[in-house]
Amino acid sequence: MKESIRSRYEARAKILKAMAHPSRLLIIEELQKKERCVNELTAMVGADTSTVSKHLSVLRNAGLVIDEKRANCIYYTLRCTCILDFIGCVEDVLAAKAEDHKKIMKSCKK
């Protein structure tokens, strides 16, 4: 594989890896609604501040969120809301998988 192609796939994998945690997916969905400060996200995630800060750092390093310090709080927003289109696609895959499972279960009952 050419180095330029490998670099592109590695960059994509970094973004997907950053999203590959339930708490980070929750954070992304919450940031879709509005910007949030660390304290708000900590309460939503149900983890301590250092853990949520680490999750936010992973998302920021992947380029998914941006931050802005105001007074004593850091506010986070999604950099590109189109990431939610991908999450919607994941939901479609889950629904299709559930439908396939439902069909298999029906055939087993016959």
WOUR-V242509 format. One record per residue. N is the residue number from 1. RES is the residue in one letter. PHI is phi in degrees with one decimal (* if undefined). OMEGA is omega in degrees with one decimal (* if undefined). D_CENTER is the distance of its C-alpha to the mean C-alpha in whole Angstrom. Layout:
<<N,RES,PHI,OMEGA,D_CENTER> <N,RES,PHI,OMEGA,D_CENTER>>
This chain:
<<1,M,*,178.9,28> <2,K,-64.8,-178.0,29> <3,E,-60.4,-179.5,27> <4,S,-65.3,177.8,26> <5,I,-70.7,178.5,24> <6,R,-59.0,-179.9,23> <7,S,-61.1,179.7,22> <8,R,-63.9,179.7,20> <9,Y,-67.5,176.7,18> <10,E,-65.2,177.9,17> <11,A,-64.8,177.1,16> <12,R,-63.9,-179.2,13> <13,A,-62.5,178.6,13> <14,K,-61.0,179.2,12> <15,I,-66.7,179.7,9> <16,L,-63.3,178.0,8> <17,K,-63.4,179.2,9> <18,A,-63.5,-179.6,7> <19,M,-82.3,-169.4,4> <20,A,-80.0,175.2,7> <21,H,-152.8,-178.0,7> <22,P,-54.7,-179.5,8> <23,S,-65.5,179.7,8> <24,R,-70.2,174.9,5> <25,L,-64.8,176.0,3> <26,L,-61.6,179.1,7> <27,I,-59.4,179.4,7> <28,I,-59.7,-179.7,5> <29,E,-65.4,178.6,7> <30,E,-68.8,179.2,10> <31,L,-70.9,174.6,10> <32,Q,-64.6,-176.9,11> <33,K,-72.0,178.4,14> <34,K,-172.7,176.8,15> <35,E,-65.1,-177.8,15> <36,R,-138.4,173.0,15> <37,C,-94.0,-176.6,17> <38,V,-55.6,-178.0,16> <39,N,-61.8,177.6,18> <40,E,-63.1,-179.1,17> <41,L,-66.5,178.0,13> <42,T,-60.4,178.8,16> <43,A,-65.0,-178.5,17> <44,M,-69.3,-177.8,14> <45,V,-73.8,-178.9,13> <46,G,80.2,178.7,16> <47,A,-127.9,179.1,17> <48,D,-75.9,-174.9,19> <49,T,-59.2,-178.2,18> <50,S,-65.5,178.3,18> <51,T,-67.3,179.5,15> <52,V,-65.5,177.0,13> <53,S,-61.2,177.2,15> <54,K,-65.0,176.4,14> <55,H,-59.3,179.4,10> <56,L,-64.6,177.1,10> <57,S,-64.0,177.9,13> <58,V,-62.0,179.5,10> <59,L,-65.0,179.2,8> <60,R,-67.7,179.9,11> <61,N,-64.4,177.2,13> <62,A,-82.5,179.0,11> <63,G,88.3,-177.5,12> <64,L,-84.2,179.7,8> <65,V,-129.2,172.4,10> <66,I,-123.6,-178.4,14> <67,D,-127.0,177.9,16> <68,E,-145.4,179.5,19> <69,K,-83.8,175.4,22> <70,R,-134.9,-177.3,24> <71,A,54.5,-176.5,27> <72,N,-100.7,-175.6,26> <73,C,-132.3,174.5,22> <74,I,-104.9,180.0,19> <75,Y,-101.4,-178.3,17> <76,Y,-116.9,174.5,14> <77,T,-136.2,174.2,13> <78,L,-71.9,176.6,10> <79,R,-73.6,-178.2,12> <80,C,-133.4,-178.7,12> <81,T,-69.8,178.8,11> <82,C,-63.0,177.6,12> <83,I,-60.5,178.3,8> <84,L,-69.7,173.9,8> <85,D,-62.7,178.0,11> <86,F,-64.5,179.3,10> <87,I,-63.6,175.3,8> <88,G,-62.1,176.8,11> <89,C,-63.9,176.8,13> <90,V,-60.4,178.2,11> <91,E,-62.1,177.5,13> <92,D,-63.1,177.3,16> <93,V,-63.7,177.9,16> <94,L,-61.2,179.3,16> <95,A,-64.1,178.8,19> <96,A,-64.0,178.9,21> <97,K,-64.4,178.5,20> <98,A,-63.9,178.3,22> <99,E,-64.1,177.1,24> <100,D,-61.1,179.6,26> <101,H,-63.4,179.4,26> <102,K,-61.5,178.5,28> <103,K,-63.6,178.8,30> <104,I,-62.9,-179.5,31> <105,M,-64.7,177.6,31> <106,K,-63.7,-179.2,34> <107,S,-68.7,178.8,36> <108,C,-71.3,-177.3,36> <109,K,-80.9,-178.0,38> <110,K,-78.2,*,40>>
